Amino acid sequence: MIAIDGGQHVEQLAYDARREAAMKQAGFQTLRFWNHEVLNETDAVMEKIRQVAEALTPTLSRKREREELPNTRS
């Protein structure tokens, strides 16, 4: 799950922690970014999301790489 938080989340830390714990128990990882990060550091945020996604799906990433390589067998 990707969460983008504004200033109001400072007041909702307990709620966010409970929701994140429930998501983790269901097998989901939470990536949390502040609004200003998304707006001002978009490339860095996207890179972090890509890194985490690839780490979580290494088999799929390798399969995709194999599919993208030209077939060199004759």
N, C-alpha and C positions, 0 to 999 in steps of 0.2 A: 504494500500500500504506500502511496506517496501522499504525504500531507504537506500542504502549504499553509503556513500559519501567519496570521496577522497579530497585531498587538493584543487583541482580545484573548489570545491563548495564554498569555501570562496569568490571567485570572482563572483559566480553566485547566491548570496543570494536572490536578487530580483526575478530572474527567478524561483528559487525554491519556494519562498513564493507565487508567482502567481500560480504555478502549484499545490502546496499544497492547496491553497484556492479553486481552481477549483475542485480538487478531493473531498474536504470537502463538497462543494456545491452539488456534485453528490452522497454524502452519504458515502464517504470513509474516513477512518482515516489513517493518515500517521505516521509510525514509522520510525524514522531516526536514523541511526547509522553511525559512522565513520568507515572507513576501519580498523583502528587499533583496534577498539573495536571488530569487527567481527573476526579479525585474532588472537587477543591476549586474548579476553574475550568471546570466543564463547559460553561457557555454560551460562554465564550471559545474553548474547544476546538472546539465544534460550529460556531461562526461561522468559524473558520479553515478547517475542513474544507469548509464551504459555499463560501467564497471561492475556495479552490483548485479545487474541483469545477467551479464556474461558469467560472473562467478557463480550465480545460482543455476545457470543452465549450460555448463561446459559441454555436455554431450551434444546438445542441440547446436551450440555454436560450432563445434568441430564438424558436425554433420552438414551444416550450412556451408562451411568453408569448403568441404569436399565437393558439394554440389556446385559451388561457384567456380571451381577449378576446371579448366578445359579437360576433356577426356583425352588422355594421351595414349591410351591402349589401342593397339591395332588388331 
